[in-house]
Amino acid sequence: MSIELFTLLLFGSLVLLLMLGVPIAFATGGLAGVFAFFLLGTPGMAFITARVWYMMNSFAILAVPLFVFMALMLDRSGIAADLFEAIYQWVGRVRGGLAIATIVACTLMAAMVGVMGASLVTIGLISLPAMLKCRYDRHLALGSIMAGGALGQLIPPSITFVLYALVAGVSVGELFLGGVGPGLLLAALFILYILIRSYLKPSLAPALCAEDMLPLRDKLIMVKHLILPVLLILGVLGSIFAGIATPSEAAAVGALGAIICTAVRRRFTWTALKEVGFETTKITCMILWVIFGAYSFAGVYILAGGAGFVEEIIHGLGVGPWGVIIAMQLTFIILGMFIDWIGILMITMPIFIPIITGLGFDPLWFGILFNINTQIGFLTPPFGLACFYMKAASPPEITMGNIYRSVWPFIIIQIVVLALVMIFPQIGVWLPEILQ
C-alpha cells in the first residue's frame, strides 16, 4: 500500500471515529493497534507495547499526577478566594480592577498548580459573581476569566511542557524557564487591553465604590494571604531553577506544600485527602490513556514512512523554513478547535520535531510556540475547553453564545504574542540561555 493511501485511511478513520464521538484515547489507540497489525502482523502488537512501555518508564511523567494532586488540594484549601480578595482590594479603585485582579490571581495560581483549567474554574467561581454584581460587561468578565485561566498552559510548572520534553528530548527545566517571559507578556497584554477598554468605555468595568474598599490598615493585613502562594511558588519553581530538584521531584515538593497550605488554613481532613487522591487517579488515568493512544498512533504512522512523506510535502511547498513554521502553527490552531492538546502533541510532535531540527530551528523555542498555540486552542470555539469550563462555573443566564463572543479579543492578543515570539525568539529563550 502506498504511503498516500495509508495516510488517507489512517487519518480519515481517525476523523470518522472522532465525529462519531469516540474518545480520542480509544480512537487513536484502537487505530494504532489495527494498523500496526496490518503492517507487521503479530509483531505489531509488540511494537505498540514497546511504545507504551517507553512512556511508562519515563521518570518525568511522574510530575503529571503530582501536579494534578497539587492543583486539586489547593482548590480544597480555599487559597484562591483569599488571593483574589487581597489583589482586588489593592487594584479595585482602578477601572477594570476586578478583571485585572482576575488576571493577576490566575497568573499566580498558574505558577502554583501547573494544570490548565484549574485556576479558571477556581477563580471563575469567585470573580464572576463579583464582576456581575459590580455591573461589569459580561463579555469582558467572561473573557478575562477564560484568558487568565489559559495562562496555566504556558506559565510554569505547566504539564504541557513536561509532556513536550518527553517527546522532543529537551530539558523540562529549560522549557519552564522559557515559558516565563511569554507567559508574563501575555498576562501584561491582557491587563493592558482591560485598562484601555475600561477607560475608553467606563460603563464596561466600573471602579469599586469607596464603601466597598477596605482601609489601608486592613489592606496591609490582607497581604498575608500572599505569603503561602509565594512560598509554594518558590518551593516548586525555585527548586527547579536553582538546580536543586528535577521537575518530578519539585512536583512532589508542591504536592506536600499543597497539603501543608491546606492544613495551615485548617481545611485539611482525611476525607478530603481521600477524595483528592481519587480525583487525581481519575484525571491522571485519562491523561495517560490519551498519551498512550496518541503516541502509539504517531509511532505507527512513522513506522509506515509517514515522517518522510510529511517532510516531502513540506519541502515540496517551496515556502522556505519560515513558511514551514507558519504552516505548523496554523495546523496547531486548526487542530486545537477540535482535539485536545495532548492528542495534538502526541500525534504531531514525533513527526514535526525532526523536521524543525533539520531546518535548524531550536526545539526549545518551538515548544514555547506550541504551548502558546495550545492556549489559543483552549479558548477557540467550538470545542475550546475553556468555554465549557466557564459554562460550568457560570450562572444559568450566561449562555454559550455569551461565552463564545467573549473570547475573541483575547484570542487576538494570544495570536499577537505568538507572532512576537516567532519574530523575536529571545522573548522565550533568553532566560534559559542566561541561567544555563
FITORGU-740095 format. One record per residue (C-alpha): residue number from 1; residue in one letter; chain; x, y, z. Coordinates in pm, whole numbers, plus 50000, padded with zeros to 5 digits. Example, Ala and Ser with C-alpha at 12.3 -4.5 7.8 and 13.67 -1.06 7.14 Angstrom:
+-----+------+------+-------+-------+-------+
: pos : code : unit :     x :     y :     z :
+-----+------+------+-------+-------+-------+
:   1 :    A :    A : 51230 : 49550 : 50780 :
:   2 :    S :    A : 51367 : 49894 : 50714 :
+-----+------+------+-------+-------+-------+
//
This chain:
+-----+------+------+-------+-------+-------+
: pos : code : unit :     x :     y :     z :
+-----+------+------+-------+-------+-------+
:   1 :    M :    A : 50000 : 50000 : 50000 :
:   2 :    S :    A : 50133 : 50345 : 49909 :
:   3 :    I :    A : 50202 : 50593 : 50189 :
:   4 :    E :    A : 49948 : 50830 : 50034 :
:   5 :    L :    A : 49667 : 50574 : 50064 :
:   6 :    F :    A : 49787 : 50469 : 50409 :
:   7 :    T :    A : 49776 : 50833 : 50524 :
:   8 :    L :    A : 49425 : 50878 : 50385 :
:   9 :    L :    A : 49295 : 50561 : 50553 :
:  10 :    L :    A : 49464 : 50626 : 50888 :
:  11 :    F :    A : 49366 : 50991 : 50934 :
:  12 :    G :    A : 49031 : 50950 : 50760 :
:  13 :    S :    A : 48945 : 50675 : 51008 :
:  14 :    L :    A : 49054 : 50897 : 51296 :
:  15 :    V :    A : 48833 : 51186 : 51179 :
:  16 :    L :    A : 48538 : 50946 : 51134 :
:  17 :    L :    A : 48576 : 50799 : 51483 :
:  18 :    L :    A : 48607 : 51142 : 51643 :
:  19 :    M :    A : 48295 : 51260 : 51458 :
:  20 :    L :    A : 48112 : 50954 : 51592 :
:  21 :    G :    A : 48203 : 51062 : 51944 :
:  22 :    V :    A : 48469 : 50802 : 52021 :
:  23 :    P :    A : 48711 : 50939 : 52287 :
:  24 :    I :    A : 49045 : 51034 : 52134 :
:  25 :    A :    A : 49236 : 50791 : 52358 :
:  26 :    F :    A : 49045 : 50492 : 52224 :
:  27 :    A :    A : 49023 : 50625 : 51868 :
:  28 :    T :    A : 49398 : 50673 : 51836 :
:  29 :    G :    A : 49492 : 50364 : 52040 :
:  30 :    G :    A : 49247 : 50138 : 51857 :
:  31 :    L :    A : 49359 : 50256 : 51515 :
:  32 :    A :    A : 49722 : 50218 : 51618 :
:  33 :    G :    A : 49658 : 49853 : 51707 :
:  34 :    V :    A : 49466 : 49778 : 51386 :
:  35 :    F :    A : 49714 : 49944 : 51151 :
:  36 :    A :    A : 50018 : 49804 : 51337 :
:  37 :    F :    A : 49874 : 49455 : 51291 :
:  38 :    F :    A : 49811 : 49536 : 50924 :
:  39 :    L :    A : 50174 : 49647 : 50876 :
:  40 :    L :    A : 50362 : 49389 : 51085 :
:  41 :    G :    A : 50116 : 49120 : 51183 :
:  42 :    T :    A : 50151 : 48987 : 51537 :
:  43 :    P :    A : 50484 : 49171 : 51600 :
:  44 :    G :    A : 50286 : 49492 : 51553 :
:  45 :    M :    A : 50130 : 49434 : 51894 :
:  46 :    A :    A : 50479 : 49416 : 52044 :
:  47 :    F :    A : 50556 : 49748 : 51874 :
:  48 :    I :    A : 50255 : 49913 : 52041 :
:  49 :    T :    A : 50352 : 49764 : 52376 :
:  50 :    A :    A : 50707 : 49897 : 52340 :
:  51 :    R :    A : 50577 : 50248 : 52269 :
:  52 :    V :    A : 50357 : 50243 : 52578 :
:  53 :    W :    A : 50632 : 50091 : 52791 :
:  54 :    Y :    A : 50874 : 50365 : 52689 :
:  55 :    M :    A : 50635 : 50634 : 52812 :
:  56 :    M :    A : 50554 : 50445 : 53131 :
:  57 :    N :    A : 50922 : 50417 : 53218 :
:  58 :    S :    A : 50984 : 50792 : 53193 :
:  59 :    F :    A : 51070 : 50946 : 53529 :
:  60 :    A :    A : 50948 : 51288 : 53411 :
:  61 :    I :    A : 50591 : 51162 : 53369 :
:  62 :    L :    A : 50567 : 51126 : 53748 :
:  63 :    A :    A : 50522 : 51503 : 53754 :
:  64 :    V :    A : 50176 : 51468 : 53594 :
:  65 :    P :    A : 49986 : 51303 : 53885 :
:  66 :    L :    A : 50178 : 51511 : 54139 :
:  67 :    F :    A : 50087 : 51843 : 53976 :
:  68 :    V :    A : 49726 : 51727 : 53937 :
:  69 :    F :    A : 49718 : 51637 : 54307 :
:  70 :    M :    A : 49866 : 51974 : 54398 :
:  71 :    A :    A : 49602 : 52161 : 54196 :
:  72 :    L :    A : 49313 : 51968 : 54349 :
:  73 :    M :    A : 49445 : 52003 : 54704 :
:  74 :    L :    A : 49497 : 52378 : 54663 :
:  75 :    D :    A : 49140 : 52403 : 54541 :
:  76 :    R :    A : 49030 : 52248 : 54872 :
:  77 :    S :    A : 49246 : 52492 : 55068 :
:  78 :    G :    A : 49042 : 52798 : 54967 :
:  79 :    I :    A : 49364 : 52985 : 54897 :
:  80 :    A :    A : 49232 : 53122 : 54567 :
:  81 :    A :    A : 48947 : 53315 : 54732 :
:  82 :    D :    A : 49177 : 53499 : 54973 :
:  83 :    L :    A : 49430 : 53556 : 54696 :
:  84 :    F :    A : 49168 : 53717 : 54473 :
:  85 :    E :    A : 49027 : 53928 : 54757 :
:  86 :    A :    A : 49371 : 54059 : 54854 :
:  87 :    I :    A : 49455 : 54156 : 54496 :
:  88 :    Y :    A : 49128 : 54325 : 54408 :
:  89 :    Q :    A : 49134 : 54533 : 54729 :
:  90 :    W :    A : 49460 : 54685 : 54604 :
:  91 :    V :    A : 49351 : 54742 : 54242 :
:  92 :    G :    A : 48974 : 54778 : 54287 :
:  93 :    R :    A : 48975 : 55158 : 54262 :
:  94 :    V :    A : 49115 : 55127 : 53908 :
:  95 :    R :    A : 48863 : 55089 : 53626 :
:  96 :    G :    A : 48855 : 54724 : 53536 :
:  97 :    G :    A : 49017 : 54643 : 53870 :
:  98 :    L :    A : 48819 : 54322 : 53927 :
:  99 :    A :    A : 48910 : 54191 : 53581 :
: 100 :    I :    A : 49275 : 54287 : 53639 :
: 101 :    A :    A : 49268 : 54112 : 53977 :
: 102 :    T :    A : 49133 : 53805 : 53798 :
: 103 :    I :    A : 49427 : 53802 : 53555 :
: 104 :    V :    A : 49683 : 53853 : 53836 :
: 105 :    A :    A : 49523 : 53585 : 54055 :
: 106 :    C :    A : 49512 : 53341 : 53762 :
: 107 :    T :    A : 49879 : 53414 : 53691 :
: 108 :    L :    A : 49976 : 53333 : 54050 :
: 109 :    M :    A : 49753 : 53023 : 54052 :
: 110 :    A :    A : 49911 : 52909 : 53723 :
: 111 :    A :    A : 50255 : 52936 : 53884 :
: 112 :    M :    A : 50135 : 52708 : 54164 :
: 113 :    V :    A : 49921 : 52438 : 54005 :
: 114 :    G :    A : 50058 : 52366 : 53655 :
: 115 :    V :    A : 49719 : 52233 : 53540 :
: 116 :    M :    A : 49526 : 52419 : 53274 :
: 117 :    G :    A : 49166 : 52483 : 53375 :
: 118 :    A :    A : 49220 : 52454 : 53750 :
: 119 :    S :    A : 49267 : 52827 : 53800 :
: 120 :    L :    A : 48986 : 52907 : 53554 :
: 121 :    V :    A : 48718 : 52721 : 53746 :
: 122 :    T :    A : 48852 : 52815 : 54090 :
: 123 :    I :    A : 48893 : 53187 : 54020 :
: 124 :    G :    A : 48586 : 53197 : 53797 :
: 125 :    L :    A : 48355 : 53082 : 54073 :
: 126 :    I :    A : 48486 : 53368 : 54287 :
: 127 :    S :    A : 48538 : 53656 : 54043 :
: 128 :    L :    A : 48243 : 53620 : 53804 :
: 129 :    P :    A : 47972 : 53684 : 54069 :
: 130 :    A :    A : 48176 : 53980 : 54197 :
: 131 :    M :    A : 48210 : 54134 : 53850 :
: 132 :    L :    A : 47844 : 54079 : 53761 :
: 133 :    K :    A : 47742 : 54234 : 54095 :
: 134 :    C :    A : 47951 : 54541 : 54013 :
: 135 :    R :    A : 47776 : 54571 : 53674 :
: 136 :    Y :    A : 48073 : 54465 : 53461 :
: 137 :    D :    A : 48007 : 54392 : 53096 :
: 138 :    R :    A : 47952 : 54017 : 53092 :
: 139 :    H :    A : 48167 : 53964 : 52783 :
: 140 :    L :    A : 48465 : 54141 : 52938 :
: 141 :    A :    A : 48415 : 53949 : 53263 :
: 142 :    L :    A : 48388 : 53609 : 53095 :
: 143 :    G :    A : 48677 : 53674 : 52857 :
: 144 :    S :    A : 48914 : 53789 : 53132 :
: 145 :    I :    A : 48844 : 53476 : 53339 :
: 146 :    M :    A : 48900 : 53239 : 53047 :
: 147 :    A :    A : 49210 : 53422 : 52925 :
: 148 :    G :    A : 49356 : 53419 : 53277 :
: 149 :    G :    A : 49276 : 53051 : 53318 :
: 150 :    A :    A : 49456 : 52971 : 52992 :
: 151 :    L :    A : 49781 : 53111 : 53135 :
: 152 :    G :    A : 49824 : 52783 : 53321 :
: 153 :    Q :    A : 49919 : 52631 : 52987 :
: 154 :    L :    A : 50227 : 52850 : 52947 :
: 155 :    I :    A : 50341 : 52969 : 53288 :
: 156 :    P :    A : 50550 : 52704 : 53466 :
: 157 :    P :    A : 50504 : 52449 : 53607 :
: 158 :    S :    A : 50289 : 52355 : 53305 :
: 159 :    I :    A : 50217 : 51986 : 53245 :
: 160 :    T :    A : 50230 : 52057 : 52871 :
: 161 :    F :    A : 50599 : 52139 : 52898 :
: 162 :    V :    A : 50660 : 51812 : 53080 :
: 163 :    L :    A : 50498 : 51605 : 52805 :
: 164 :    Y :    A : 50659 : 51807 : 52525 :
: 165 :    A :    A : 51001 : 51749 : 52683 :
: 166 :    L :    A : 50936 : 51373 : 52681 :
: 167 :    V :    A : 50866 : 51371 : 52307 :
: 168 :    A :    A : 51118 : 51634 : 52195 :
: 169 :    G :    A : 51404 : 51524 : 52420 :
: 170 :    V :    A : 51467 : 51870 : 52566 :
: 171 :    S :    A : 51509 : 51983 : 52926 :
: 172 :    V :    A : 51188 : 52033 : 53123 :
: 173 :    G :    A : 51362 : 52291 : 53341 :
: 174 :    E :    A : 51468 : 52496 : 53038 :
: 175 :    L :    A : 51115 : 52477 : 52899 :
: 176 :    F :    A : 50981 : 52605 : 53231 :
: 177 :    L :    A : 51225 : 52895 : 53215 :
: 178 :    G :    A : 51127 : 52960 : 52853 :
: 179 :    G :    A : 50760 : 52990 : 52946 :
: 180 :    V :    A : 50817 : 53271 : 53198 :
: 181 :    G :    A : 50876 : 53556 : 52951 :
: 182 :    P :    A : 50589 : 53483 : 52709 :
: 183 :    G :    A : 50354 : 53400 : 52997 :
: 184 :    L :    A : 50415 : 53730 : 53177 :
: 185 :    L :    A : 50399 : 53919 : 52846 :
: 186 :    L :    A : 50062 : 53763 : 52772 :
: 187 :    A :    A : 49929 : 53848 : 53120 :
: 188 :    A :    A : 50056 : 54207 : 53083 :
: 189 :    L :    A : 49884 : 54248 : 52745 :
: 190 :    F :    A : 49558 : 54109 : 52885 :
: 191 :    I :    A : 49575 : 54369 : 53164 :
: 192 :    L :    A : 49662 : 54647 : 52917 :
: 193 :    Y :    A : 49364 : 54553 : 52699 :
: 194 :    I :    A : 49130 : 54558 : 53001 :
: 195 :    L :    A : 49262 : 54901 : 53109 :
: 196 :    I :    A : 49227 : 55052 : 52762 :
: 197 :    R :    A : 48874 : 54922 : 52711 :
: 198 :    S :    A : 48769 : 55024 : 53062 :
: 199 :    Y :    A : 48892 : 55381 : 53021 :
: 200 :    L :    A : 48755 : 55420 : 52668 :
: 201 :    K :    A : 48415 : 55296 : 52783 :
: 202 :    P :    A : 48386 : 55327 : 53163 :
: 203 :    S :    A : 48047 : 55155 : 53176 :
: 204 :    L :    A : 48212 : 54824 : 53079 :
: 205 :    A :    A : 48405 : 54792 : 53405 :
: 206 :    P :    A : 48330 : 55049 : 53675 :
: 207 :    A :    A : 48571 : 55103 : 53962 :
: 208 :    L :    A : 48465 : 54982 : 54306 :
: 209 :    C :    A : 48282 : 55231 : 54522 :
: 210 :    A :    A : 48468 : 55379 : 54817 :
: 211 :    E :    A : 48239 : 55200 : 55062 :
: 212 :    D :    A : 48342 : 54866 : 54911 :
: 213 :    M :    A : 48710 : 54930 : 54977 :
: 214 :    L :    A : 48889 : 54844 : 55298 :
: 215 :    P :    A : 49106 : 55098 : 55482 :
: 216 :    L :    A : 49481 : 55089 : 55421 :
: 217 :    R :    A : 49549 : 54908 : 55751 :
: 218 :    D :    A : 49321 : 54619 : 55654 :
: 219 :    K :    A : 49472 : 54607 : 55305 :
: 220 :    L :    A : 49818 : 54567 : 55456 :
: 221 :    I :    A : 49690 : 54287 : 55678 :
: 222 :    M :    A : 49549 : 54111 : 55371 :
: 223 :    V :    A : 49898 : 54091 : 55222 :
: 224 :    K :    A : 49946 : 53789 : 55449 :
: 225 :    H :    A : 49728 : 53594 : 55204 :
: 226 :    L :    A : 50012 : 53619 : 54953 :
: 227 :    I :    A : 50266 : 53451 : 55182 :
: 228 :    L :    A : 50162 : 53089 : 55127 :
: 229 :    P :    A : 50128 : 53122 : 54747 :
: 230 :    V :    A : 50468 : 53290 : 54719 :
: 231 :    L :    A : 50635 : 53025 : 54938 :
: 232 :    L :    A : 50477 : 52747 : 54734 :
: 233 :    I :    A : 50590 : 52905 : 54404 :
: 234 :    L :    A : 50942 : 52946 : 54540 :
: 235 :    G :    A : 50942 : 52588 : 54665 :
: 236 :    V :    A : 50838 : 52441 : 54331 :
: 237 :    L :    A : 50989 : 52669 : 54068 :
: 238 :    G :    A : 51278 : 52786 : 54283 :
: 239 :    S :    A : 51399 : 52430 : 54341 :
: 240 :    I :    A : 51388 : 52363 : 53965 :
: 241 :    F :    A : 51554 : 52686 : 53853 :
: 242 :    A :    A : 51823 : 52655 : 54120 :
: 243 :    G :    A : 51904 : 52303 : 54002 :
: 244 :    I :    A : 51818 : 52153 : 54341 :
: 245 :    A :    A : 51538 : 51927 : 54215 :
: 246 :    T :    A : 51414 : 51777 : 53891 :
: 247 :    P :    A : 51063 : 51877 : 53780 :
: 248 :    S :    A : 50924 : 51548 : 53912 :
: 249 :    E :    A : 51091 : 51599 : 54250 :
: 250 :    A :    A : 50970 : 51961 : 54256 :
: 251 :    A :    A : 50618 : 51837 : 54182 :
: 252 :    A :    A : 50643 : 51618 : 54491 :
: 253 :    V :    A : 50753 : 51925 : 54689 :
: 254 :    G :    A : 50449 : 52107 : 54551 :
: 255 :    A :    A : 50214 : 51824 : 54647 :
: 256 :    L :    A : 50348 : 51826 : 55002 :
: 257 :    G :    A : 50333 : 52207 : 55007 :
: 258 :    A :    A : 49968 : 52197 : 54900 :
: 259 :    I :    A : 49887 : 51964 : 55190 :
: 260 :    I :    A : 50071 : 52197 : 55430 :
: 261 :    C :    A : 49887 : 52503 : 55291 :
: 262 :    T :    A : 49554 : 52326 : 55337 :
: 263 :    A :    A : 49647 : 52224 : 55692 :
: 264 :    V :    A : 49767 : 52575 : 55785 :
: 265 :    R :    A : 49435 : 52713 : 55665 :
: 266 :    R :    A : 49253 : 52446 : 55872 :
: 267 :    R :    A : 49086 : 52294 : 55568 :
: 268 :    F :    A : 49266 : 51959 : 55576 :
: 269 :    T :    A : 49071 : 51642 : 55658 :
: 270 :    W :    A : 49139 : 51278 : 55587 :
: 271 :    T :    A : 48817 : 51263 : 55388 :
: 272 :    A :    A : 48938 : 51549 : 55170 :
: 273 :    L :    A : 49273 : 51374 : 55118 :
: 274 :    K :    A : 49092 : 51057 : 55012 :
: 275 :    E :    A : 48867 : 51244 : 54770 :
: 276 :    V :    A : 49159 : 51438 : 54620 :
: 277 :    G :    A : 49353 : 51115 : 54576 :
: 278 :    F :    A : 49058 : 50955 : 54398 :
: 279 :    E :    A : 49011 : 51256 : 54166 :
: 280 :    T :    A : 49384 : 51264 : 54096 :
: 281 :    T :    A : 49374 : 50899 : 53992 :
: 282 :    K :    A : 49082 : 50956 : 53755 :
: 283 :    I :    A : 49233 : 51264 : 53588 :
: 284 :    T :    A : 49579 : 51106 : 53561 :
: 285 :    C :    A : 49440 : 50789 : 53406 :
: 286 :    M :    A : 49252 : 50996 : 53150 :
: 287 :    I :    A : 49568 : 51189 : 53059 :
: 288 :    L :    A : 49781 : 50874 : 53037 :
: 289 :    W :    A : 49532 : 50691 : 52815 :
: 290 :    V :    A : 49536 : 50984 : 52572 :
: 291 :    I :    A : 49918 : 50987 : 52581 :
: 292 :    F :    A : 49950 : 50614 : 52518 :
: 293 :    G :    A : 49691 : 50609 : 52240 :
: 294 :    A :    A : 49814 : 50917 : 52052 :
: 295 :    Y :    A : 50182 : 50826 : 52094 :
: 296 :    S :    A : 50118 : 50478 : 51954 :
: 297 :    F :    A : 49916 : 50628 : 51668 :
: 298 :    A :    A : 50206 : 50858 : 51573 :
: 299 :    G :    A : 50451 : 50567 : 51604 :
: 300 :    V :    A : 50257 : 50352 : 51359 :
: 301 :    Y :    A : 50242 : 50636 : 51108 :
: 302 :    I :    A : 50616 : 50697 : 51140 :
: 303 :    L :    A : 50678 : 50323 : 51102 :
: 304 :    A :    A : 50485 : 50328 : 50774 :
: 305 :    G :    A : 50706 : 50610 : 50642 :
: 306 :    G :    A : 50476 : 50895 : 50734 :
: 307 :    A :    A : 50750 : 51125 : 50865 :
: 308 :    G :    A : 50934 : 51114 : 50535 :
: 309 :    F :    A : 50608 : 51164 : 50345 :
: 310 :    V :    A : 50518 : 51475 : 50550 :
: 311 :    E :    A : 50870 : 51610 : 50508 :
: 312 :    E :    A : 50848 : 51565 : 50130 :
: 313 :    I :    A : 50516 : 51750 : 50123 :
: 314 :    I :    A : 50655 : 52037 : 50329 :
: 315 :    H :    A : 50968 : 52073 : 50118 :
: 316 :    G :    A : 50754 : 52049 : 49806 :
: 317 :    L :    A : 50554 : 52354 : 49911 :
: 318 :    G :    A : 50851 : 52575 : 49835 :
: 319 :    V :    A : 50770 : 52817 : 50118 :
: 320 :    G :    A : 51108 : 52811 : 50292 :
: 321 :    P :    A : 51185 : 52733 : 50658 :
: 322 :    W :    A : 50972 : 53014 : 50798 :
: 323 :    G :    A : 50682 : 52915 : 50578 :
: 324 :    V :    A : 50707 : 52567 : 50727 :
: 325 :    I :    A : 50696 : 52709 : 51081 :
: 326 :    I :    A : 50392 : 52922 : 50997 :
: 327 :    A :    A : 50217 : 52625 : 50835 :
: 328 :    M :    A : 50278 : 52419 : 51150 :
: 329 :    Q :    A : 50133 : 52696 : 51369 :
: 330 :    L :    A : 49821 : 52709 : 51152 :
: 331 :    T :    A : 49794 : 52331 : 51181 :
: 332 :    F :    A : 49804 : 52356 : 51561 :
: 333 :    I :    A : 49540 : 52631 : 51565 :
: 334 :    I :    A : 49302 : 52435 : 51340 :
: 335 :    L :    A : 49351 : 52109 : 51529 :
: 336 :    G :    A : 49304 : 52296 : 51857 :
: 337 :    M :    A : 48947 : 52373 : 51757 :
: 338 :    F :    A : 48860 : 52004 : 51759 :
: 339 :    I :    A : 49119 : 51797 : 51951 :
: 340 :    D :    A : 49265 : 51837 : 52300 :
: 341 :    W :    A : 49626 : 51947 : 52335 :
: 342 :    I :    A : 49759 : 51608 : 52450 :
: 343 :    G :    A : 49634 : 51440 : 52133 :
: 344 :    I :    A : 49779 : 51717 : 51916 :
: 345 :    L :    A : 50116 : 51697 : 52091 :
: 346 :    M :    A : 50149 : 51320 : 52076 :
: 347 :    I :    A : 50032 : 51290 : 51716 :
: 348 :    T :    A : 50221 : 51579 : 51557 :
: 349 :    M :    A : 50543 : 51624 : 51754 :
: 350 :    P :    A : 50708 : 51289 : 51667 :
: 351 :    I :    A : 50667 : 51399 : 51304 :
: 352 :    F :    A : 50734 : 51772 : 51335 :
: 353 :    I :    A : 51034 : 51772 : 51571 :
: 354 :    P :    A : 51277 : 51601 : 51326 :
: 355 :    I :    A : 51163 : 51843 : 51055 :
: 356 :    I :    A : 51216 : 52161 : 51256 :
: 357 :    T :    A : 51554 : 52044 : 51389 :
: 358 :    G :    A : 51654 : 51954 : 51033 :
: 359 :    L :    A : 51565 : 52310 : 50931 :
: 360 :    G :    A : 51793 : 52445 : 51204 :
: 361 :    F :    A : 51529 : 52568 : 51448 :
: 362 :    D :    A : 51558 : 52533 : 51825 :
: 363 :    P :    A : 51314 : 52268 : 51959 :
: 364 :    L :    A : 51302 : 52460 : 52290 :
: 365 :    W :    A : 51171 : 52769 : 52111 :
: 366 :    F :    A : 50932 : 52554 : 51907 :
: 367 :    G :    A : 50794 : 52406 : 52230 :
: 368 :    I :    A : 50714 : 52756 : 52357 :
: 369 :    L :    A : 50532 : 52831 : 52031 :
: 370 :    F :    A : 50337 : 52508 : 52068 :
: 371 :    N :    A : 50230 : 52600 : 52420 :
: 372 :    I :    A : 50104 : 52940 : 52306 :
: 373 :    N :    A : 49908 : 52757 : 52038 :
: 374 :    T :    A : 49752 : 52525 : 52293 :
: 375 :    Q :    A : 49640 : 52834 : 52484 :
: 376 :    I :    A : 49469 : 52955 : 52168 :
: 377 :    G :    A : 49306 : 52614 : 52124 :
: 378 :    F :    A : 49196 : 52622 : 52488 :
: 379 :    L :    A : 48982 : 52929 : 52411 :
: 380 :    T :    A : 48881 : 52866 : 52049 :
: 381 :    P :    A : 48523 : 52757 : 51972 :
: 382 :    P :    A : 48357 : 52524 : 51901 :
: 383 :    F :    A : 48541 : 52280 : 52130 :
: 384 :    G :    A : 48767 : 52507 : 52335 :
: 385 :    L :    A : 48775 : 52353 : 52682 :
: 386 :    A :    A : 48778 : 52694 : 52849 :
: 387 :    C :    A : 48432 : 52765 : 52709 :
: 388 :    F :    A : 48288 : 52454 : 52871 :
: 389 :    Y :    A : 48471 : 52511 : 53200 :
: 390 :    M :    A : 48334 : 52865 : 53201 :
: 391 :    K :    A : 47980 : 52747 : 53135 :
: 392 :    A :    A : 48006 : 52507 : 53429 :
: 393 :    A :    A : 48119 : 52792 : 53656 :
: 394 :    S :    A : 47857 : 53043 : 53533 :
: 395 :    P :    A : 47502 : 53119 : 53646 :
: 396 :    P :    A : 47218 : 52990 : 53422 :
: 397 :    E :    A : 47161 : 53326 : 53249 :
: 398 :    I :    A : 47509 : 53306 : 53090 :
: 399 :    T :    A : 47468 : 53133 : 52752 :
: 400 :    M :    A : 47728 : 52959 : 52535 :
: 401 :    G :    A : 47674 : 53243 : 52286 :
: 402 :    N :    A : 47787 : 53493 : 52551 :
: 403 :    I :    A : 48091 : 53280 : 52624 :
: 404 :    Y :    A : 48188 : 53231 : 52258 :
: 405 :    R :    A : 48161 : 53606 : 52185 :
: 406 :    S :    A : 48373 : 53699 : 52487 :
: 407 :    V :    A : 48692 : 53511 : 52389 :
: 408 :    W :    A : 48781 : 53668 : 52054 :
: 409 :    P :    A : 48965 : 53982 : 52175 :
: 410 :    F :    A : 49182 : 53763 : 52398 :
: 411 :    I :    A : 49245 : 53512 : 52117 :
: 412 :    I :    A : 49371 : 53801 : 51903 :
: 413 :    I :    A : 49609 : 53901 : 52184 :
: 414 :    Q :    A : 49735 : 53542 : 52202 :
: 415 :    I :    A : 49797 : 53540 : 51826 :
: 416 :    V :    A : 49989 : 53868 : 51860 :
: 417 :    V :    A : 50211 : 53715 : 52130 :
: 418 :    L :    A : 50260 : 53403 : 51914 :
: 419 :    A :    A : 50379 : 53626 : 51629 :
: 420 :    L :    A : 50607 : 53825 : 51862 :
: 421 :    V :    A : 50774 : 53509 : 51998 :
: 422 :    M :    A : 50820 : 53385 : 51640 :
: 423 :    I :    A : 50977 : 53711 : 51525 :
: 424 :    F :    A : 51175 : 53770 : 51847 :
: 425 :    P :    A : 51272 : 53424 : 51983 :
: 426 :    Q :    A : 51466 : 53584 : 52268 :
: 427 :    I :    A : 51135 : 53657 : 52443 :
: 428 :    G :    A : 51124 : 53285 : 52519 :
: 429 :    V :    A : 51483 : 53164 : 52517 :
: 430 :    W :    A : 51670 : 53448 : 52689 :
: 431 :    L :    A : 51607 : 53320 : 53041 :
: 432 :    P :    A : 51717 : 52958 : 52972 :
: 433 :    E :    A : 52030 : 53094 : 52799 :
: 434 :    I :    A : 52117 : 53319 : 53093 :
: 435 :    L :    A : 52064 : 53053 : 53360 :
: 436 :    Q :    A : 52223 : 52759 : 53176 :
+-----+------+------+-------+-------+-------+
//
